[in-house]
Amino acid sequence: MPTTPQTTIHHDHDTCVSGALTRAEALCASRGTKLTPIRRQVLELVWSGHRPRGAYAILDDMKVDGKRVAPLTVYRALDFLVENGLVHRLESLNAYIGCPSPDHAHPGQFLVCRDCGDAIELNDQRVSAAIADSARARGFQIDRPTVEVRGLCPVCQNRPHPSHSPADTERPEARQPVTRQKAES
């Protein structure tokens, strides 16, 4: 399993980001493609928080020579980064996350937290094999074998639900949906 901030107690973020950029430059050079300054900046912004980032969030942080860049510029850079395996696109979030293993092709398998939006990449060959076998048995040709499983990360599991007091979590009736009435004018 790739190491992520969720699985590592001591995480040197600067080293992690610079390592991702160094791997990207080497990978692009070996493939005869170019990691342009714009592509590099977009990749750095994707890696900046170890969380999925939407294109417009990236765009908000992008400046070239003190000027904002056009949305199309960011989307083209993201397309390049996805095509070259440097980032993954999370369909359910319409966001992008850096790939810790860009040197080899692999399907995207993610655990996505429904509360905080954090995503953990998996590389489980058993999952890939099961999907491929099921598709083959049904005569289905896979284009992009991306799997996104939504749930709660360990941090969010331990947070109290905002609509409940700590004492409420022990009473079954407290788990019932809260209905709100409109205030009378």
C-alpha distance (Angstrom), angle and dihedral (degrees) to the residues before:
residue distance angle dihedral
M1 . . .
P2 3.81 . .
T3 3.75 115.1 .
T4 3.78 113.5 -109.6
P5 3.79 132.4 172.4
Q6 3.81 86.8 -97.3
T7 3.81 91.9 59.5
T8 3.80 98.4 38.5
I9 3.79 125.6 71.6
H10 3.82 95.7 -164.8
H11 3.78 109.6 43.0
D12 3.81 122.2 175.0
H13 3.79 99.4 -157.9
D14 3.82 96.6 -173.4
T15 3.81 91.6 52.9
C16 3.79 90.0 46.3
V17 3.82 93.6 52.4
S18 3.81 94.3 42.7
G19 3.82 89.1 48.8
A20 3.81 90.6 52.6
L21 3.81 90.6 50.4
T22 3.81 92.5 47.0
R23 3.83 91.3 49.7
A24 3.81 89.9 48.0
E25 3.81 92.8 51.6
A26 3.81 92.1 48.3
L27 3.79 92.5 45.9
C28 3.80 93.0 49.5
A29 3.81 91.3 47.4
S30 3.82 91.5 50.7
R31 3.82 90.3 50.5
G32 3.79 95.2 45.3
T33 3.80 92.8 -115.6
K34 3.76 126.7 123.4
L35 3.78 129.2 -120.0
T36 3.80 95.5 -151.2
P37 3.82 120.3 -160.0
I38 3.83 90.1 -101.5
R39 3.82 92.7 49.3
R40 3.79 90.1 46.8
Q41 3.81 91.8 50.3
V42 3.81 91.6 49.1
L43 3.82 90.5 48.4
E44 3.80 90.8 49.4
L45 3.81 90.8 50.5
V46 3.81 91.2 49.0
W47 3.81 89.8 52.7
S48 3.81 94.3 41.0
G49 3.79 97.1 94.6
H50 3.81 106.0 18.3
R51 3.78 86.7 -124.3
P52 3.77 130.7 103.2
R53 3.81 112.0 -86.7
G54 3.76 127.9 -161.9
A55 3.79 121.8 -130.0
Y56 3.80 92.9 -111.2
A57 3.81 92.2 50.7
I58 3.80 87.1 53.5
L59 3.80 90.3 45.8
D60 3.82 90.7 52.9
D61 3.81 89.4 57.8
M62 3.82 95.8 43.3
K63 3.76 121.9 101.2
V64 3.78 128.8 160.1
D65 3.80 116.6 -166.4
G66 3.80 88.2 -13.0
K67 3.81 92.9 -55.7
R68 3.78 129.7 107.6
V69 3.78 116.9 -111.9
A70 3.79 127.0 -127.8
P71 3.83 118.7 -97.3
L72 3.81 90.1 -119.9
T73 3.81 89.5 60.0
V74 3.80 91.3 56.4
Y75 3.82 92.7 44.8
R76 3.81 91.7 50.6
A77 3.80 90.5 50.1
L78 3.81 90.9 48.3
D79 3.82 90.9 48.8
F80 3.81 89.5 53.1
L81 3.80 92.1 47.9
V82 3.83 92.2 48.9
E83 3.83 93.0 46.0
N84 3.79 89.8 52.0
G85 3.80 94.5 47.2
L86 3.80 94.3 -115.5
V87 3.80 93.6 120.5
H88 3.79 135.9 16.9
R89 3.77 126.0 -136.3
L90 3.79 114.1 -133.2
E91 3.78 103.8 -148.3
S92 3.80 96.5 -164.0
L93 3.80 92.3 54.6
N94 3.81 97.5 32.7
A95 3.80 85.2 -131.5
Y96 3.79 141.5 116.5
I97 3.80 133.1 -123.4
G98 3.80 131.1 -172.3
C99 3.79 118.0 -102.8
P100 3.82 114.2 -128.6
S101 3.84 91.7 -160.3
P102 3.81 106.9 44.1
D103 3.79 94.3 147.5
H104 3.80 93.9 79.9
A105 3.78 133.1 38.4
H106 3.78 114.6 -108.9
P107 3.77 137.3 157.4
G108 3.77 117.7 -100.7
Q109 3.79 112.9 -109.0
F110 3.79 116.3 173.3
L111 3.77 141.5 176.9
V112 3.82 104.7 -148.4
C113 3.80 121.7 -166.0
R114 3.79 111.2 -134.4
D115 3.82 92.3 -153.1
C116 3.80 107.6 43.4
G117 3.82 98.7 18.1
D118 3.79 93.1 -126.5
A119 3.81 115.1 153.5
I120 3.79 130.2 -156.9
E121 3.79 118.3 -161.8
L122 3.78 118.0 -136.6
N123 3.78 127.0 -165.2
D124 3.79 101.5 -163.8
Q125 3.79 112.2 161.1
R126 3.82 90.6 -166.0
V127 3.81 90.3 61.8
S128 3.81 90.6 47.2
A129 3.80 91.9 48.7
A130 3.82 93.2 48.0
I131 3.81 91.7 51.2
A132 3.82 92.6 45.8
D133 3.82 92.2 48.0
S134 3.81 92.8 48.2
A135 3.79 92.1 47.6
R136 3.82 92.5 47.3
A137 3.82 91.4 49.5
R138 3.80 88.7 55.3
G139 3.79 95.7 43.8
F140 3.80 90.6 -113.5
Q141 3.80 120.5 149.5
I142 3.81 112.8 -145.6
D143 3.81 119.0 -140.4
R144 3.80 100.8 175.3
P145 3.80 117.2 9.1
T146 3.80 95.9 -159.4
V147 3.80 117.9 156.3
E148 3.79 122.0 -168.4
V149 3.79 117.5 -176.1
R150 3.81 115.3 -168.2
G151 3.77 123.3 -151.0
L152 3.79 140.9 105.7
C153 3.80 125.1 -52.8
P154 3.83 118.4 -136.3
V155 3.82 92.3 -99.9
C156 3.81 93.9 52.7
Q157 3.81 91.9 43.8
N158 3.78 88.2 61.1
R159 3.80 95.8 48.2
P160 3.79 116.5 96.8
H161 3.78 112.9 -114.7
P162 3.83 107.9 -103.0
S163 3.81 94.1 -129.2
H164 3.82 94.1 53.0
S165 3.75 133.0 65.7
P166 3.83 115.2 -135.1
A167 3.82 90.2 -104.3
D168 3.83 90.6 54.0
T169 3.80 93.2 63.2
E170 3.79 90.2 69.2
R171 3.82 95.2 54.8
P172 3.85 117.2 76.7
E173 3.81 92.0 -146.4
A174 3.81 89.2 59.5
R175 3.81 89.4 65.8
Q176 3.81 91.8 65.6
P177 3.81 116.3 108.1
V178 3.77 114.8 -91.7
T179 3.81 114.2 -120.5
R180 3.74 118.5 -157.6
Q181 3.78 125.5 -154.5
K182 3.76 122.9 -144.6
A183 3.77 114.1 -107.8
E184 3.76 112.4 -111.4
S185 3.78 115.1 -116.5
